[in-house]
Structure formats: structure tokens, C-alpha cells
């Protein structure tokens, strides 16, 4: 369920949205510079993100570009988590 919370810590958002398996893994991904918020690299796990922000996440075998639609209140099932973001097609992002 997407909550009324306007902003959330980046590491917590990545974990709640089920893009990473654990919160420490989210912290590591951010600290190593694999996450961009609105086109700018960040290494701060505590950076606040919310609806409208664009994330670029470089995983081992793929790069995901997504728009945050909201924040989750908890780490729920995938069906709930997938409502917190929208994947952006690479061709759409570059135009």
C-alpha cells in the first residue's frame, strides 16, 4: 500500500520497493555509487526521495531507470511494492 508519507530514506525506499533483498544491500549499492537520483550520483543512504523523483540504478547485469510514484509504509508483497514505481524505457528516458 502506497502511504501518505511524502518522502522516505533512499535505502529504505529501495528495500520497501523490493528492488534489493536487504536494507544493508541497499546501503552498499548507494555507498558504492550505483544509484543516481534525478541524474545526480548520491552516496547518502539517508537522502530523502519521494513521488516524482527519477532513480537510475546500476545492478550487476542491468540498469533500471524508474520514476517513484510513492512510498510504502512497510515491506509488503511484490504486488504492493510494484505500485511504488514505474519503469521508464531507456528510449523514453533519452528523448
N, C-alpha and C positions, 0 to 999 in steps of 0.2 A: 504494500500500500504506500503510495506516494504521500508524504506528510506535508503539513503546512510549514515545516521548517524551511526557511528561505535559503540558508547557507549551511554547509557542512564541511568538516575537515576533509581534504582530498583523500588521505589514506582510508578514512572511514567510508567515504563515498565509494571508492573503488571496491572495497570489501563488501559493503552492503549491496552493491550492484552486481556482485558475483563475477566481476571481471578478473579477480585474483582469488586464490583459495584461502589465504590467511591475511590478517592485517599486517603482521611483520613482513610478509612478502610484498605487500603494497608499499610499505615504508622503504624497503630495499629498492624496489623499482623506481620510486621517486628519487631517493638519495643518489642513485647511480645515473640520474639524468635522462631516464627513458620516458618521461611524461612531460608534455607541454600543455599549458593552459592558455587558451586564446593565442596560440602561436609562440608563446614565450616559455622556454625551458624553466622548470622550477625544481628545486631540490628540497623544498619545505613541505613536509608531510602535513603540517598544520595549516597550509594555505586553504582559505575558505573558497568553496566553489558552490555554484547554485544554477538554477534554471537559466538557460541561455548561453552558458559557458561552453566552449568547444575544447575537447580534450583530444590530444594526439598521443597514443600510447604505443611504444615500440616493444612488442613482445618478441620472443625468440624467432618465430617463423612468420610473423605478420605484423602489420601496422594497422591499428584501428583508429579511425577518426570518428568521433561521435559528439553529438550535442546533448548536454544534460537537460532533461525535461523536468527533473525534480529530485528531491532527496527522500530516501526511505527512512522509516522510523526504526527499522530493525533489519537484520539479515534474514529475509524470508526466502520462500521458494523462488525458483527461476522465473516463474510466471509473473510474480510481483516485481522482481528485480529488473526484468526487461522493460518495465514501464517507466523506469527512471532515466532512460536514454534512448537516443535514436542514432543508428549507424548512418554515417554520411558516406556516400560513394566517393571514391578518390577523384573521379572525373568531375563530380559536383563540387568538391572542395576546391579544386584548382581553377574553376571558372569564375 
